[in-house]
Amino acid sequence: MTFAAHRSSAGPQLSTREVLRWATSHGAAACGVAHRTGSLTPGEEADVVLLSTDGVNLSPVTASAEAFVLAAHPGNVDTVLLAGRVAKRHGRLIGDVARAGRLAAAASGHLG
């Protein structure tokens, strides 16, 4: 949504590939964790999100960066790997979902 608003402005235009870099490597750097995540690099933690492209909003994918930035939504998330461990598979969370909710609620109290 922010990207769509930016595209309607008169300022310099950003590419969807740059938006993906913000969400990955630049985001990790901003959070101070670029030394361990933010890119698919040997030795770094494997935090990966796999999107299902069979939904009507992403089909057919002819330009993946554009489709993912402009049309993907949380319902397209099929699989999530955190530090190489599966946290979501086939659209369903794996593990102690109640604990994850408690941790998320506790963490939200530390956000500005």
Phi, psi and omega in degrees: 000317178298319179297318179298319177295320179297320182297335180273355180277167181272358182287182179299140184273141177258151176270160177293331176296321177293322176299318177297322176297322177299320183284344184243268186295317179292323177296318177297319179296317180297329180271000178076022182239018183297339179289344182233346181204173178114349176208162177269085184235134177307133180095344177268161177293141182269087173262111187225138174242124178253127180259141173277129182256015181270359175287154183299331181289340181242009185247134350276146177275113177250338177221097191299317181300314180296314180299315184291319181287318188268337188232341183290152176219170183305331178294343178277350182287115181264311186223140176229129175246129177241118184053036178083357180258139181288124177251339178212136180220134180053038176080004182239136178295145179252140175097202186278088184294323179298318178296320178300319177296319178295317179295320178296318179296319179294319181293326182297335177291343181264358180273141184306000000 
